[in-house]
């Protein structure tokens, strides 16, 4: 029986009351502070001031705990809108916002489908918004949006982590490596890349994310309109 269907054990007020909700909340706090490496049943138990064995009545494995953490975050990823495009934009933006608040989410996006109730509600809302579109388009279209969003989020979070690790923000990085690139471009070996760096648009993270999303959605809209 999956964790979503397995009943919790009866509440025990002594020495400390427990629930899956409290366990997941503590795990999310640990992950927000120090990443997924900080999350284990032992560390979560210590955070809740209970023995690790007490957690096993609620959660059998760390994988179940991670699934519950993702689903808890997806409670805030409930897309809205009056058209399928608005709903997909809402899905993308709220997923990105969730990952910005909980960076560890980027490490768990993709892979096998999440089966928690909040995650399923998100998927159901997206599919309902595309109810007038042929399923042969809906399935790959939603997959394409998810692939773009997951990839863009991972890139953004990876860059943020790299900045922290190096101690250099984007402007400092450009100051450090800019002269090298200028010398390289002056050789004429990379004319197309030089043109992009010199003359191309310089978008911030928000603009980059939305521009890429619009390219994906424009392609979907062209296919739907055929």
C-alpha positions in Angstrom: 0.0 0.0 0.0 1.4 3.4 -1.0 2.1 6.0 1.6 -0.8 8.1 0.3 -3.3 5.3 1.2 -1.6 3.9 4.3 -3.4 5.2 7.5 -1.3 6.9 10.2 -0.9 5.1 13.5 -3.1 6.4 16.4 -1.8 9.7 17.9 0.3 9.3 21.0 0.5 12.5 23.1 3.5 11.3 25.1 6.4 11.9 24.7 5.5 14.0 21.6 2.5 13.9 19.2 3.4 13.1 15.6 1.8 13.2 12.2 3.0 12.9 8.6 2.3 16.6 8.3 4.7 17.5 11.2 7.3 15.1 9.9 7.2 16.5 6.4 7.3 20.1 7.7 10.4 19.3 9.7 12.0 17.7 6.7 11.3 20.6 4.4 12.8 23.0 7.0 16.0 20.9 7.0 16.1 20.8 3.2 15.5 24.5 2.9 18.4 25.2 5.2 21.0 22.7 4.1 19.7 20.8 1.0 18.6 17.3 0.6 21.7 15.8 2.1 20.5 17.2 5.4 17.3 15.1 5.2 17.2 11.7 6.8 14.8 10.0 9.1 17.3 10.2 11.9 17.8 13.9 11.4 14.1 14.6 11.1 13.5 12.6 14.3 16.1 14.7 16.1 14.4 17.9 14.8 11.1 16.7 16.3 12.8 15.5 19.5 11.6 11.9 19.1 13.3 8.6 18.5 13.9 7.6 14.9 11.8 4.4 15.3 8.7 6.4 15.9 8.9 7.8 12.4 8.6 4.4 10.8 4.9 4.1 11.8 4.3 7.0 9.5 7.0 6.8 6.8 8.8 3.6 5.8 11.7 5.0 3.7 13.5 8.2 2.8 12.0 7.9 -0.7 8.5 8.1 0.8 9.5 11.2 2.8 10.9 12.9 -0.4 7.6 12.1 -2.2 5.6 13.6 0.6 7.9 16.7 0.6 7.4 17.3 -3.1 3.6 16.9 -2.8 3.5 19.3 0.1 5.2 21.9 -2.0 2.8 21.2 -4.9 0.0 22.4 -2.7 1.1 25.9 -3.8 1.4 24.9 -7.5 -2.2 25.0 -8.5 -2.4 26.6 -12.0 -5.2 29.0 -12.8 -6.4 30.8 -16.0 -9.2 31.2 -18.5 -7.4 29.4 -21.3 -5.0 26.5 -21.7 -2.2 29.0 -22.4 -2.9 30.9 -19.3 -3.0 27.7 -17.3 0.3 26.5 -18.7 1.9 29.8 -18.0 0.6 29.7 -14.4 1.9 26.1 -14.0 5.3 27.2 -15.2 5.5 30.3 -13.1 4.2 28.8 -9.9 6.5 25.8 -10.2 9.5 28.1 -10.7 8.4 30.2 -7.7 8.2 27.0 -5.6 11.7 26.0 -6.7 13.1 29.4 -5.8 11.6 29.1 -2.4 12.7 25.4 -2.0 15.9 24.9 -4.1 16.0 21.2 -3.4 12.8 20.8 -5.5 15.0 21.3 -8.6 16.8 18.0 -7.7 13.5 16.1 -7.5 11.7 17.4 -10.6 11.2 14.9 -13.4 11.7 11.2 -13.2 8.8 9.0 -12.3 5.4 10.7 -12.0 4.6 12.0 -8.6 1.4 10.4 -7.3 0.5 12.6 -4.3 -2.9 14.3 -4.2 -1.6 17.8 -4.6 0.6 16.8 -7.6 -2.3 14.9 -9.2 -4.6 17.9 -8.7 -2.1 20.1 -10.5 -1.9 17.7 -13.4 -5.7 17.3 -13.5 -6.1 21.1 -13.6 -3.8 21.4 -16.6 -5.5 18.6 -18.5 -8.9 20.0 -17.8 -7.8 23.4 -19.2 -6.8 21.6 -22.4 -10.1 19.7 -22.6 -11.0 21.0 -26.0 -7.7 19.9 -27.6 -7.0 16.5 -29.1 -5.2 14.2 -26.8 -2.7 13.4 -29.4 -1.6 17.1 -29.0 -2.3 17.4 -25.3 0.1 14.7 -24.1 3.2 15.7 -25.9 2.4 19.4 -25.4 2.2 19.1 -21.6 5.3 16.9 -21.6 7.1 19.6 -23.6 6.1 22.4 -21.2 7.2 20.2 -18.2 10.5 19.4 -19.9 11.2 23.1 -20.5 10.2 24.2 -17.0 12.2 21.5 -15.3 15.3 22.2 -17.4 15.1 25.9 -17.0 14.6 25.6 -13.2 17.5 23.2 -12.9 19.7 25.6 -14.8 18.7 28.6 -12.8 19.2 26.8 -9.4 22.5 25.4 -10.6 23.7 28.9 -11.5 22.5 30.2 -8.1 24.5 27.5 -6.3 27.6 28.1 -8.4 27.4 31.8 -7.5 27.3 30.9 -3.8 30.1 28.4 -4.2 32.4 30.8 -6.1 31.5 33.9 -4.2 31.0 35.8 -7.5 27.7 37.1 -8.7 27.0 37.5 -12.4 28.5 41.0 -12.7 31.7 39.8 -10.8 31.9 36.8 -13.1 31.7 39.0 -16.2 34.3 41.3 -14.8 36.7 38.4 -14.2 36.2 36.5 -17.5 35.2 39.4 -19.8 38.8 40.3 -20.8 39.5 36.7 -21.7 36.4 36.5 -24.0 37.3 39.9 -25.6 40.8 38.6 -26.4 39.3 35.3 -27.8 36.7 37.1 -29.9 39.3 39.4 -31.3 40.9 36.5 -33.0 37.9 36.1 -35.3 37.5 32.4 -34.5 34.0 32.7 -33.1 32.2 35.4 -35.1 28.6 34.1 -34.4 29.2 33.9 -30.7 30.9 37.3 -30.6 27.9 38.9 -32.4 25.5 37.4 -29.8 27.6 38.6 -26.9 28.1 42.1 -28.4 24.7 42.7 -30.0 22.3 40.1 -28.6 19.6 40.8 -26.0 20.8 40.7 -22.4 17.8 39.3 -20.5 17.5 38.8 -16.8 16.4 35.5 -15.3 12.7 36.3 -15.4 12.8 37.5 -19.0 14.8 34.5 -20.1 12.4 32.1 -18.5 9.3 33.7 -19.9 10.8 34.1 -23.4 11.7 30.4 -23.6 8.3 29.5 -22.3 6.6 31.6 -25.0 8.6 29.8 -27.7 7.3 26.5 -26.4 3.7 27.8 -26.1 3.8 29.4 -29.5 4.7 26.0 -31.0 1.9 24.3 -29.2 -0.6 27.0 -30.3 0.5 26.6 -33.9 -0.1 22.9 -33.7 -3.5 23.3 -32.0 -4.6 25.8 -34.7 -3.9 23.5 -37.6 
